[in-house]
Amino acid sequence: MSVVRQIVARNLARVRERMAEAALGCGRDPSDIALVAVVKYVDLPAVEAVIAAGCRELGESRPQQLWRKADALPGDRVHWHLVGHLQRNKIAQTLPYVTLIHSVDSIRLAKAIDERAAEIGRTVPVLLEVNISGDEAKHGFAPDELEPRLAELGELHHIAVRGLMAMAALVGGPQRARRDFAMLRELRDKMAAVAPQNIRLDDLSMGMSSDFEEAIREGATIVRIGSALFAGLENDER
Ligand SMILES: *Cc1c(COP(=O)(O)O)cnc(C)c1O
């Protein structure tokens, strides 16, 4: 096995272990939590390594990079997740590649995806991104903007809303992250009670390398992990 593959396999095993420990520690079944490997910091050798190590759910934050990497990996070995902002002019090219869009951050974007999905006869699974921390630089629905939008979202029949996504505040450490994740879960519970029937809010995509254990303790069903998987690689191995 190449050095790159060894390093990535070891990192992945360690992350999965920590996920399982966090889950068991709060009485959850580890198999209820999916890992999306965010490959935005690395190029094909490291992406191949993470696939070889057994991870089939890959995430990218930039659409162009997602297209490029997906095209370079033959066959349908992997599922692609878009976790970053999607500009409306990139929807048409992105839809054929993605299993789940985590980052639907406005009604305008939701409608545009719905429209394009209808044209190609698909229903696209999506999550609604919520700006839970209130960071100016972050995308996402404001928490109190979501409920008034649910009816409108329920009328879009070519997107399938599956849940919510958020990032914790950049500053404040694990305690702040945990509070942010708890807020997302509480918001989800509140929305689930009033959402139209075709909107499902089962999934909570939250938790990254520095805070995924906190996220799991607060109910994450999907964690999005990048740097922890690729630590220890030299620049030319990424
Ligand atoms: C980069 C990124 C991640 C992964 O971040 P790490 O801290 O490297 O694990 C997760 N989610 C989104 C939306 C990202 O942009």
The ligand as an ORCA input file, in Angstrom:
! r2SCAN-3c Opt
* xyz 0 1
  C     -14.518     22.310      4.540
  C     -15.855     21.947      4.987
  C     -16.046     20.868      5.860
  C     -14.902     20.041      6.422
  O     -14.124     20.829      7.259
  P     -12.942     20.225      8.160
  O     -12.855     21.180      9.289
  O     -11.736     20.215      7.312
  O     -13.340     18.883      8.597
  C     -17.336     20.563      6.240
  N     -18.400     21.273      5.793
  C     -18.255     22.310      4.954
  C     -19.466     23.043      4.511
  C     -16.986     22.696      4.538
  O     -16.866     23.742      3.714
*
